Structure formats: C-alpha cells, structure tokens
Amino acid sequence: MMFEFDQFLGFLAFLTILTMGFWLMIFLTAVIVPYWLGGSIMDLIKEKKAKRKAAKEQKA
C-alpha cells in the first residue's frame, strides 16, 4: 500500500530536518570547534606571558 500525500509530506519534512541537523553538526565540528579551541589556546598563552612578565617585573 502506498503512502498518502500527507504522510509523504511528513516524511519529507523529517528528512529535511534530519539533513539540516547533519550538516549543522558537520559545520560545528569542522569550523566552530577548531575556532573555539584556537582562541582558548591563544588566550592561555597570553595569560602565561602576562604572568611571566609580571613575575619578571616583580623580581627586578
């Protein structure tokens, strides 16, 4: 037995939402996460440099 038209539309909506979620997950893991990690690492490096500089100035 074939699907009725409203069932077919529901199936298409489900596939559309599933596909959008898949590509959003790919985008997040490929672009946003590395950007976030890079910024965090740069921030940690800047903090360490500032601590080192402050300790050096305190010694002198």
N, C-alpha and C positions, 0 to 999 in steps of 0.2 A: 504494500500500500504506500502511496506517495505522500509526501508532506503536504499539508495545506499551506496556503500562501502566508498566513500569519506565523506559522511555525517556521517557515523558511526565512522570514524576516527576523525572527528571534534568533535563529541560528546564525544569520549573517551579522547581527548585532553582537552576538557572543564572539564570533571570530574576529570582528573588528576590534573589540575591546581587548581580547587576548593578544592580538597582534600589536596593538598600541602599547600594551604593558610590556611585551617582549622587547620592542625597540627602545622603550624608555629605560628598561633595565640595562640594555646594551649601551645606551648613551651614558647612563650614570656610571657604569663600571669603566667605560673607556675614556671618558672626558672629565667628569666631575671629581671622581675619587682621586685620580692622579693629581689634579689641580689642587685639591684639598691637602693631600699628603705633601706635595711640594711646598705649599705655603706654610704648613706646620713645621716642616723641616727647616725652612728658611728662618722662621720665627725663633725656633730653638737655637739656631746658630747665632742669630743676632743677640739673643739673651745671653748666651755663653760669652760672646765677645764683650758685651757690656759689663758682665760680671768680672771678666778678666781685666778689663780696662779700669774698673772701679777698684779692684784689688791692687792693681799696679799703682794707681794714683794714691791709694791709701798708704802703701809702703814708702813711696817717695816723699 
